[in-house]
Amino acid sequence: MRRRHLLLLLAALGLDARAQAPREIELTARRFHFTPNVIPLQAGEPVVLLLRSLDFAHGFFVPDLDLRTDLMPGRVTRLALTPKAPGRLAFLCDNFCGDGHEGMDGIFVVT
């Protein structure tokens, strides 16, 4: 009953409780690629990346946002971001993981 009252109060204030939670996007790293490697985003939309490595301690780096984290096998790493403007944001693995490492990258397409 309390939850219903809270939802009614938020609705009366013009707020949507569902809109408050960021969208979660799963991203997997494996030698020598990310899946998915093209990710559509909306400008101003908060998202949380759920990053998982399947085989190696990969790095995840978004140079234009100066965001970086390590991805350890067997763990999910959460990384929050909110793109500010439309465009393309590249991401890449920055831990050398063998031949083919230099092609381990992807892109956020922000509209």
The 8 nearest C-alpha neighbors of each residue, nearest first, counted from 0:
[[1, 3, 2, 4, 5, 6, 7, 8],
 [2, 0, 4, 3, 5, 6, 7, 8],
 [3, 1, 5, 4, 0, 6, 7, 8],
 [2, 4, 6, 0, 1, 5, 7, 8],
 [5, 3, 7, 1, 2, 6, 8, 0],
 [6, 4, 2, 8, 7, 3, 9, 1],
 [7, 5, 9, 3, 8, 4, 10, 2],
 [8, 6, 10, 4, 5, 9, 11, 3],
 [7, 9, 11, 5, 10, 6, 4, 12],
 [10, 8, 14, 12, 6, 11, 7, 5],
 [9, 11, 13, 7, 14, 12, 8, 6],
 [12, 10, 8, 13, 9, 7, 14, 6],
 [13, 11, 9, 10, 14, 8, 7, 15],
 [12, 14, 10, 11, 9, 15, 8, 7],
 [15, 13, 9, 10, 12, 16, 11, 18],
 [14, 16, 18, 17, 10, 9, 13, 19],
 [17, 15, 18, 19, 14, 9, 6, 20],
 [16, 18, 15, 19, 20, 14, 21, 6],
 [19, 17, 15, 16, 20, 21, 14, 22],
 [18, 20, 17, 16, 21, 15, 14, 45],
 [19, 21, 18, 17, 22, 16, 45, 46],
 [22, 20, 46, 45, 47, 23, 19, 44],
 [21, 23, 46, 47, 20, 24, 45, 44],
 [24, 22, 47, 46, 48, 21, 25, 49],
 [23, 25, 48, 49, 47, 26, 22, 46],
 [26, 24, 49, 48, 50, 23, 27, 51],
 [25, 27, 50, 34, 49, 35, 51, 24],
 [28, 26, 51, 34, 33, 52, 50, 29],
 [27, 29, 52, 33, 51, 32, 53, 34],
 [30, 28, 53, 32, 31, 54, 52, 33],
 [31, 29, 32, 96, 28, 54, 100, 55],
 [30, 32, 103, 29, 100, 99, 102, 33],
 [31, 33, 103, 29, 30, 28, 104, 34],
 [32, 34, 28, 36, 27, 35, 29, 104],
 [35, 33, 36, 27, 26, 28, 32, 37],
 [34, 36, 33, 37, 26, 38, 27, 105],
 [35, 37, 105, 34, 33, 106, 38, 104],
 [38, 36, 106, 35, 105, 107, 39, 108],
 [37, 39, 107, 108, 36, 106, 40, 35],
 [38, 40, 108, 107, 109, 37, 41, 110],
 [41, 39, 109, 108, 110, 38, 107, 42],
 [40, 42, 110, 109, 44, 43, 39, 82],
 [43, 41, 84, 82, 83, 44, 85, 109],
 [42, 44, 83, 82, 81, 41, 45, 84],
 [45, 43, 41, 42, 81, 46, 82, 40],
 [46, 44, 81, 21, 80, 43, 22, 47],
 [47, 45, 22, 21, 80, 23, 79, 81],
 [46, 48, 79, 23, 78, 22, 24, 21],
 [47, 49, 24, 78, 77, 50, 23, 25],
 [48, 50, 25, 77, 76, 24, 26, 75],
 [51, 49, 26, 76, 75, 48, 27, 25],
 [50, 52, 27, 75, 28, 74, 70, 26],
 [53, 51, 28, 72, 70, 27, 54, 71],
 [52, 54, 72, 29, 28, 51, 55, 73],
 [53, 55, 72, 52, 29, 30, 56, 28],
 [56, 54, 57, 72, 52, 53, 71, 29],
 [57, 55, 71, 70, 72, 69, 58, 52],
 [58, 56, 70, 94, 55, 69, 92, 59],
 [57, 59, 69, 92, 93, 94, 70, 68],
 [58, 60, 92, 68, 67, 91, 69, 93],
 [59, 61, 67, 91, 90, 66, 62, 92],
 [60, 62, 90, 66, 64, 63, 65, 89],
 [63, 61, 65, 64, 60, 66, 90, 89],
 [64, 62, 65, 61, 88, 89, 66, 90],
 [65, 63, 66, 62, 61, 88, 82, 80],
 [64, 66, 62, 63, 61, 67, 60, 68],
 [67, 65, 61, 64, 60, 62, 68, 63],
 [68, 66, 60, 59, 61, 65, 69, 58],
 [67, 69, 59, 58, 70, 60, 66, 78],
 [68, 70, 58, 57, 59, 71, 56, 67],
 [71, 69, 57, 56, 52, 58, 51, 76],
 [70, 72, 56, 74, 52, 69, 73, 55],
 [73, 71, 52, 53, 74, 54, 55, 56],
 [72, 74, 71, 52, 53, 75, 51, 54],
 [75, 73, 72, 71, 51, 76, 52, 70],
 [74, 76, 51, 50, 49, 77, 73, 70],
 [75, 77, 50, 49, 74, 51, 70, 78],
 [78, 76, 49, 48, 50, 47, 75, 79],
 [77, 79, 48, 47, 76, 80, 49, 50],
 [80, 78, 47, 46, 48, 77, 81, 45],
 [81, 79, 46, 45, 47, 82, 78, 48],
 [80, 82, 45, 44, 43, 46, 83, 79],
 [83, 81, 42, 43, 84, 80, 44, 109],
 [84, 82, 42, 43, 81, 85, 44, 41],
 [83, 85, 42, 82, 86, 109, 43, 110],
 [86, 84, 109, 110, 42, 87, 83, 41],
 [87, 85, 109, 108, 84, 110, 88, 107],
 [86, 88, 108, 107, 109, 89, 106, 85],
 [89, 87, 107, 106, 63, 108, 90, 86],
 [88, 90, 106, 105, 61, 107, 87, 91],
 [91, 89, 61, 105, 60, 104, 106, 88],
 [92, 90, 104, 60, 59, 103, 93, 105],
 [91, 93, 58, 59, 94, 103, 57, 104],
 [92, 94, 58, 91, 95, 59, 60, 57],
 [95, 93, 58, 57, 92, 96, 56, 59],
 [94, 96, 97, 100, 93, 92, 57, 101],
 [95, 97, 100, 94, 30, 57, 98, 55],
 [98, 96, 100, 95, 99, 30, 31, 101],
 [99, 97, 100, 96, 101, 31, 95, 30],
 [98, 100, 101, 102, 31, 97, 103, 30],
 [101, 99, 103, 102, 98, 97, 96, 31],
 [100, 102, 99, 103, 98, 104, 92, 95],
 [103, 101, 100, 99, 104, 31, 32, 91],
 [104, 102, 32, 31, 100, 101, 92, 91],
 [105, 103, 91, 90, 102, 92, 32, 33],
 [104, 106, 36, 90, 37, 89, 91, 33],
 [105, 107, 89, 37, 88, 90, 36, 108],
 [106, 108, 38, 88, 87, 39, 37, 109],
 [109, 107, 39, 87, 40, 38, 86, 106],
 [108, 110, 85, 40, 86, 41, 42, 39],
 [109, 85, 41, 42, 40, 108, 86, 84]]
